[in-house]
Amino acid sequence: MLLSLPHRKRIKFLSQTAILEFKCGVPEEGRSRFELILREYPKRTDLWSVYLDQVRSIKFIKMASVLFILSNYASLLTYIDLL
């Protein structure tokens, strides 16, 4: 079923599934899903932002600060690629 979705909608579907896992009390599953997505698309700062918001919402402050640094690094790489 997932392969039948267009590529852009597949990423949206996976990120929405990860958000639901965070909200429904399975944050480890949501975290691993976001990490899989971001491993494939490390420069997608919109996904980094959503992931960071979800981690902050469950009060993992140290992990949120590390993710903030990583997301800034990803946006810096995107900026450098544009130059």
N, CA, C and O atoms as CSV, one atom per row, in Angstrom:
chain,resi,resn,atom,element,x,y,z
A,1,MET,N,N,0.814,-1.184,0.000
A,1,MET,CA,C,0.000,0.000,0.000
A,1,MET,C,C,0.865,1.258,0.000
A,1,MET,O,O,0.570,2.214,-0.718
A,2,LEU,N,N,1.919,1.262,0.793
A,2,LEU,CA,C,2.763,2.445,0.897
A,2,LEU,C,C,3.460,2.752,-0.422
A,2,LEU,O,O,3.653,3.918,-0.767
A,3,LEU,N,N,3.833,1.722,-1.152
A,3,LEU,CA,C,4.520,1.941,-2.425
A,3,LEU,C,C,3.581,2.473,-3.501
A,3,LEU,O,O,4.040,3.022,-4.502
A,4,SER,N,N,2.276,2.320,-3.309
A,4,SER,CA,C,1.340,2.827,-4.301
A,4,SER,C,C,1.118,4.338,-4.168
A,4,SER,O,O,0.561,4.963,-5.071
A,5,LEU,N,N,1.547,4.920,-3.056
A,5,LEU,CA,C,1.429,6.365,-2.874
A,5,LEU,C,C,2.512,7.091,-3.664
A,5,LEU,O,O,3.621,6.578,-3.809
A,6,PRO,N,N,2.200,8.285,-4.176
A,6,PRO,CA,C,3.252,9.096,-4.794
A,6,PRO,C,C,4.326,9.432,-3.751
A,6,PRO,O,O,4.054,9.468,-2.551
A,7,HIS,N,N,5.524,9.672,-4.224
A,7,HIS,CA,C,6.673,9.869,-3.343
A,7,HIS,C,C,6.428,10.975,-2.317
A,7,HIS,O,O,6.710,10.788,-1.134
A,8,ARG,N,N,5.914,12.112,-2.748
A,8,ARG,CA,C,5.695,13.246,-1.838
A,8,ARG,C,C,4.660,12.906,-0.770
A,8,ARG,O,O,4.806,13.303,0.386
A,9,LYS,N,N,3.622,12.177,-1.150
A,9,LYS,CA,C,2.591,11.809,-0.179
A,9,LYS,C,C,3.080,10.710,0.760
A,9,LYS,O,O,2.587,10.590,1.882
A,10,ARG,N,N,4.025,9.923,0.320
A,10,ARG,CA,C,4.571,8.851,1.155
A,10,ARG,C,C,5.284,9.439,2.369
A,10,ARG,O,O,5.116,8.952,3.487
A,11,ILE,N,N,6.075,10.482,2.152
A,11,ILE,CA,C,6.773,11.132,3.255
A,11,ILE,C,C,5.774,11.755,4.219
A,11,ILE,O,O,5.931,11.652,5.435
A,12,LYS,N,N,4.759,12.392,3.681
A,12,LYS,CA,C,3.716,13.004,4.515
A,12,LYS,C,C,2.998,11.938,5.334
A,12,LYS,O,O,2.737,12.138,6.521
A,13,PHE,N,N,2.681,10.819,4.715
A,13,PHE,CA,C,2.002,9.719,5.413
A,13,PHE,C,C,2.870,9.177,6.548
A,13,PHE,O,O,2.383,8.966,7.659
A,14,LEU,N,N,4.142,8.955,6.272
A,14,LEU,CA,C,5.044,8.422,7.296
A,14,LEU,C,C,5.222,9.400,8.456
A,14,LEU,O,O,5.259,8.987,9.615
A,15,SER,N,N,5.333,10.686,8.152
A,15,SER,CA,C,5.504,11.658,9.234
A,15,SER,C,C,4.224,11.792,10.054
A,15,SER,O,O,4.290,11.944,11.274
A,16,GLN,N,N,3.067,11.738,9.406
A,16,GLN,CA,C,1.805,11.794,10.158
A,16,GLN,C,C,1.633,10.558,11.033
A,16,GLN,O,O,1.112,10.649,12.144
A,17,THR,N,N,2.067,9.408,10.535
A,17,THR,CA,C,2.018,8.183,11.332
A,17,THR,C,C,2.924,8.311,12.551
A,17,THR,O,O,2.548,7.897,13.647
A,18,ALA,N,N,4.104,8.876,12.372
A,18,ALA,CA,C,5.032,9.069,13.493
A,18,ALA,C,C,4.447,10.028,14.526
A,18,ALA,O,O,4.602,9.812,15.728
A,19,ILE,N,N,3.775,11.086,14.067
A,19,ILE,CA,C,3.143,12.040,14.984
A,19,ILE,C,C,2.065,11.337,15.799
A,19,ILE,O,O,1.968,11.542,17.009
A,20,LEU,N,N,1.259,10.515,15.147
A,20,LEU,CA,C,0.217,9.784,15.866
A,20,LEU,C,C,0.809,8.828,16.896
A,20,LEU,O,O,0.250,8.653,17.979
A,21,GLU,N,N,1.928,8.215,16.564
A,21,GLU,CA,C,2.574,7.325,17.526
A,21,GLU,C,C,3.063,8.100,18.743
A,21,GLU,O,O,2.966,7.606,19.866
A,22,PHE,N,N,3.584,9.298,18.540
A,22,PHE,CA,C,3.978,10.133,19.672
A,22,PHE,C,C,2.765,10.476,20.529
A,22,PHE,O,O,2.823,10.387,21.755
A,23,LYS,N,N,1.669,10.866,19.886
A,23,LYS,CA,C,0.492,11.313,20.623
A,23,LYS,C,C,-0.287,10.181,21.283
A,23,LYS,O,O,-0.989,10.408,22.269
A,24,CYS,N,N,-0.175,8.986,20.761
A,24,CYS,CA,C,-0.936,7.859,21.305
A,24,CYS,C,C,-0.145,7.052,22.325
A,24,CYS,O,O,-0.560,5.954,22.696
A,25,GLY,N,N,0.961,7.564,22.776
A,25,GLY,CA,C,1.676,6.918,23.862
A,25,GLY,C,C,2.739,5.912,23.466
A,25,GLY,O,O,3.168,5.113,24.299
A,26,VAL,N,N,3.178,5.932,22.205
A,26,VAL,CA,C,4.249,5.041,21.763
A,26,VAL,C,C,5.374,5.900,21.176
A,26,VAL,O,O,5.671,5.807,19.985
A,27,PRO,N,N,5.999,6.736,22.015
A,27,PRO,CA,C,6.986,7.674,21.471
A,27,PRO,C,C,8.222,7.008,20.882
A,27,PRO,O,O,8.849,7.565,19.981
A,28,GLU,N,N,8.581,5.833,21.372
A,28,GLU,CA,C,9.752,5.152,20.820
A,28,GLU,C,C,9.530,4.758,19.361
A,28,GLU,O,O,10.437,4.867,18.535
A,29,GLU,N,N,8.331,4.304,19.055
A,29,GLU,CA,C,8.008,3.959,17.658
A,29,GLU,C,C,8.012,5.213,16.785
A,29,GLU,O,O,8.530,5.198,15.669
A,30,GLY,N,N,7.437,6.289,17.295
A,30,GLY,CA,C,7.425,7.540,16.544
A,30,GLY,C,C,8.821,8.070,16.310
A,30,GLY,O,O,9.145,8.562,15.229
A,31,ARG,N,N,9.645,7.964,17.341
A,31,ARG,CA,C,11.024,8.421,17.226
A,31,ARG,C,C,11.794,7.615,16.190
A,31,ARG,O,O,12.529,8.179,15.380
A,32,SER,N,N,11.627,6.306,16.214
A,32,SER,CA,C,12.349,5.486,15.240
A,32,SER,C,C,11.846,5.741,13.822
A,32,SER,O,O,12.626,5.698,12.871
A,33,ARG,N,N,10.555,6.005,13.674
A,33,ARG,CA,C,10.021,6.301,12.342
A,33,ARG,C,C,10.584,7.621,11.813
A,33,ARG,O,O,10.977,7.711,10.650
A,34,PHE,N,N,10.621,8.653,12.679
A,34,PHE,CA,C,11.207,9.926,12.249
A,34,PHE,C,C,12.685,9.764,11.916
A,34,PHE,O,O,13.171,10.357,10.953
A,35,GLU,N,N,13.396,8.975,12.696
A,35,GLU,CA,C,14.819,8.796,12.416
A,35,GLU,C,C,15.046,8.077,11.091
A,35,GLU,O,O,16.011,8.373,10.386
A,36,LEU,N,N,14.180,7.149,10.749
A,36,LEU,CA,C,14.284,6.494,9.439
A,36,LEU,C,C,14.033,7.485,8.306
A,36,LEU,O,O,14.748,7.493,7.304
A,37,ILE,N,N,13.015,8.312,8.476
A,37,ILE,CA,C,12.705,9.312,7.441
A,37,ILE,C,C,13.865,10.284,7.297
A,37,ILE,O,O,14.293,10.590,6.184
A,38,LEU,N,N,14.374,10.771,8.431
A,38,LEU,CA,C,15.437,11.775,8.384
A,38,LEU,C,C,16.774,11.194,7.951
A,38,LEU,O,O,17.633,11.925,7.459
A,39,ARG,N,N,16.958,9.923,8.121
A,39,ARG,CA,C,18.178,9.293,7.604
A,39,ARG,C,C,18.172,9.333,6.077
A,39,ARG,O,O,19.216,9.481,5.443
A,40,GLU,N,N,16.982,9.199,5.502
A,40,GLU,CA,C,16.863,9.232,4.049
A,40,GLU,C,C,16.817,10.659,3.512
A,40,GLU,O,O,17.304,10.923,2.412
A,41,TYR,N,N,16.235,11.584,4.281
A,41,TYR,CA,C,16.092,12.979,3.850
A,41,TYR,C,C,16.647,13.911,4.933
A,41,TYR,O,O,15.871,14.599,5.596
A,42,PRO,N,N,17.961,13.951,5.126
A,42,PRO,CA,C,18.519,14.731,6.239
A,42,PRO,C,C,18.391,16.246,6.081
A,42,PRO,O,O,18.521,16.970,7.068
A,43,LYS,N,N,18.146,16.738,4.889
A,43,LYS,CA,C,18.067,18.181,4.679
A,43,LYS,C,C,16.643,18.718,4.725
A,43,LYS,O,O,16.418,19.902,4.477
A,44,ARG,N,N,15.684,17.860,5.040
A,44,ARG,CA,C,14.296,18.304,5.135
A,44,ARG,C,C,14.059,18.960,6.495
A,44,ARG,O,O,13.678,18.296,7.459
A,45,THR,N,N,14.290,20.265,6.558
A,45,THR,CA,C,14.178,20.972,7.829
A,45,THR,C,C,12.746,21.003,8.339
A,45,THR,O,O,12.530,21.145,9.543
A,46,ASP,N,N,11.758,20.873,7.452
A,46,ASP,CA,C,10.382,20.821,7.924
A,46,ASP,C,C,10.136,19.564,8.749
A,46,ASP,O,O,9.419,19.604,9.749
A,47,LEU,N,N,10.732,18.446,8.331
A,47,LEU,CA,C,10.594,17.208,9.103
A,47,LEU,C,C,11.375,17.281,10.412
A,47,LEU,O,O,10.923,16.773,11.438
A,48,TRP,N,N,12.546,17.913,10.375
A,48,TRP,CA,C,13.300,18.097,11.611
A,48,TRP,C,C,12.479,18.897,12.612
A,48,TRP,O,O,12.446,18.575,13.799
A,49,SER,N,N,11.822,19.935,12.125
A,49,SER,CA,C,11.035,20.797,12.995
A,49,SER,C,C,9.871,20.037,13.643
A,49,SER,O,O,9.610,20.184,14.837
A,50,VAL,N,N,9.183,19.232,12.846
A,50,VAL,CA,C,8.066,18.448,13.378
A,50,VAL,C,C,8.575,17.441,14.403
A,50,VAL,O,O,7.968,17.271,15.461
A,51,TYR,N,N,9.669,16.782,14.101
A,51,TYR,CA,C,10.259,15.811,15.016
A,51,TYR,C,C,10.658,16.492,16.331
A,51,TYR,O,O,10.396,15.965,17.412
A,52,LEU,N,N,11.283,17.650,16.231
A,52,LEU,CA,C,11.686,18.395,17.416
A,52,LEU,C,C,10.471,18.777,18.261
A,52,LEU,O,O,10.512,18.661,19.486
A,53,ASP,N,N,9.406,19.226,17.629
A,53,ASP,CA,C,8.183,19.570,18.364
A,53,ASP,C,C,7.606,18.368,19.095
A,53,ASP,O,O,7.142,18.494,20.229
A,54,GLN,N,N,7.630,17.217,18.462
A,54,GLN,CA,C,7.088,16.011,19.096
A,54,GLN,C,C,7.941,15.582,20.288
A,54,GLN,O,O,7.411,15.170,21.320
A,55,VAL,N,N,9.239,15.677,20.144
A,55,VAL,CA,C,10.123,15.302,21.251
A,55,VAL,C,C,9.947,16.278,22.416
A,55,VAL,O,O,9.924,15.865,23.576
A,56,ARG,N,N,9.824,17.562,22.108
A,56,ARG,CA,C,9.604,18.544,23.177
A,56,ARG,C,C,8.274,18.318,23.870
A,56,ARG,O,O,8.160,18.556,25.072
A,57,SER,N,N,7.271,17.866,23.140
A,57,SER,CA,C,5.951,17.681,23.736
A,57,SER,C,C,5.927,16.555,24.763
A,57,SER,O,O,5.057,16.538,25.633
A,58,ILE,N,N,6.870,15.613,24.678
A,58,ILE,CA,C,6.899,14.538,25.668
A,58,ILE,C,C,7.977,14.780,26.716
A,58,ILE,O,O,8.326,13.879,27.479
A,59,LYS,N,N,8.502,16.005,26.749
A,59,LYS,CA,C,9.402,16.465,27.809
A,59,LYS,C,C,10.773,15.793,27.816
A,59,LYS,O,O,11.369,15.630,28.880
A,60,PHE,N,N,11.278,15.406,26.661
A,60,PHE,CA,C,12.660,14.922,26.566
A,60,PHE,C,C,13.537,16.116,26.222
A,60,PHE,O,O,13.923,16.305,25.069
A,61,ILE,N,N,13.846,16.916,27.228
A,61,ILE,CA,C,14.511,18.196,27.002
A,61,ILE,C,C,15.925,18.013,26.450
A,61,ILE,O,O,16.312,18.714,25.515
A,62,LYS,N,N,16.698,17.087,27.010
A,62,LYS,CA,C,18.068,16.902,26.511
A,62,LYS,C,C,18.067,16.425,25.065
A,62,LYS,O,O,18.873,16.886,24.257
A,63,MET,N,N,17.164,15.503,24.734
A,63,MET,CA,C,17.088,15.021,23.361
A,63,MET,C,C,16.628,16.142,22.433
A,63,MET,O,O,17.102,16.244,21.301
A,64,ALA,N,N,15.718,16.974,22.901
A,64,ALA,CA,C,15.236,18.086,22.077
A,64,ALA,C,C,16.358,19.063,21.776
A,64,ALA,O,O,16.435,19.587,20.665
A,65,SER,N,N,17.230,19.319,22.745
A,65,SER,CA,C,18.330,20.250,22.485
A,65,SER,C,C,19.319,19.668,21.474
A,65,SER,O,O,19.852,20.399,20.639
A,66,VAL,N,N,19.562,18.373,21.542
A,66,VAL,CA,C,20.446,17.727,20.566
A,66,VAL,C,C,19.816,17.774,19.170
A,66,VAL,O,O,20.500,18.049,18.184
A,67,LEU,N,N,18.516,17.507,19.095
A,67,LEU,CA,C,17.834,17.551,17.802
A,67,LEU,C,C,17.827,18.967,17.224
A,67,LEU,O,O,17.920,19.147,16.010
A,68,PHE,N,N,17.718,19.964,18.093
A,68,PHE,CA,C,17.759,21.342,17.628
A,68,PHE,C,C,19.099,21.639,16.964
A,68,PHE,O,O,19.151,22.274,15.911
A,69,ILE,N,N,20.167,21.183,17.579
A,69,ILE,CA,C,21.507,21.383,16.995
A,69,ILE,C,C,21.619,20.656,15.660
A,69,ILE,O,O,22.142,21.208,14.692
A,70,LEU,N,N,21.128,19.417,15.606
A,70,LEU,CA,C,21.188,18.660,14.352
A,70,LEU,C,C,20.350,19.298,13.252
A,70,LEU,O,O,20.760,19.320,12.091
A,71,SER,N,N,19.173,19.819,13.612
A,71,SER,CA,C,18.331,20.447,12.590
A,71,SER,C,C,18.976,21.718,12.061
A,71,SER,O,O,18.875,22.018,10.871
A,72,ASN,N,N,19.637,22.466,12.936
A,72,ASN,CA,C,20.355,23.657,12.474
A,72,ASN,C,C,21.501,23.276,11.551
A,72,ASN,O,O,21.770,23.976,10.575
A,73,TYR,N,N,22.167,22.189,11.847
A,73,TYR,CA,C,23.242,21.705,10.994
A,73,TYR,C,C,22.687,21.310,9.625
A,73,TYR,O,O,23.299,21.597,8.596
A,74,ALA,N,N,21.518,20.648,9.617
A,74,ALA,CA,C,20.903,20.248,8.341
A,74,ALA,C,C,20.513,21.473,7.518
A,74,ALA,O,O,20.692,21.482,6.300
A,75,SER,N,N,19.984,22.502,8.169
A,75,SER,CA,C,19.613,23.701,7.417
A,75,SER,C,C,20.854,24.431,6.912
A,75,SER,O,O,20.819,25.046,5.846
A,76,LEU,N,N,21.946,24.370,7.665
A,76,LEU,CA,C,23.199,24.963,7.206
A,76,LEU,C,C,23.712,24.237,5.969
A,76,LEU,O,O,24.190,24.871,5.028
A,77,LEU,N,N,23.617,22.913,5.967
A,77,LEU,CA,C,24.038,22.151,4.788
A,77,LEU,C,C,23.187,22.501,3.576
A,77,LEU,O,O,23.701,22.591,2.462
A,78,THR,N,N,21.894,22.697,3.785
A,78,THR,CA,C,21.009,23.088,2.689
A,78,THR,C,C,21.427,24.449,2.144
A,78,THR,O,O,21.467,24.652,0.931
A,79,TYR,N,N,21.737,25.376,3.041
A,79,TYR,CA,C,22.166,26.715,2.630
A,79,TYR,C,C,23.464,26.638,1.833
A,79,TYR,O,O,23.602,27.307,0.809
A,80,ILE,N,N,24.395,25.846,2.283
A,80,ILE,CA,C,25.682,25.709,1.593
A,80,ILE,C,C,25.477,25.112,0.200
A,80,ILE,O,O,26.143,25.521,-0.751
A,81,ASP,N,N,24.566,24.155,0.073
A,81,ASP,CA,C,24.294,23.566,-1.236
A,81,ASP,C,C,23.708,24.583,-2.202
A,81,ASP,O,O,23.898,24.467,-3.413
A,82,LEU,N,N,22.997,25.579,-1.680
A,82,LEU,CA,C,22.403,26.588,-2.551
A,82,LEU,C,C,23.438,27.579,-3.082
A,82,LEU,O,O,23.206,28.241,-4.094
A,83,LEU,N,N,24.577,27.680,-2.400
A,83,LEU,CA,C,25.611,28.636,-2.829
A,83,LEU,C,C,26.331,28.197,-4.058
A,83,LEU,O,O,27.224,28.897,-4.534
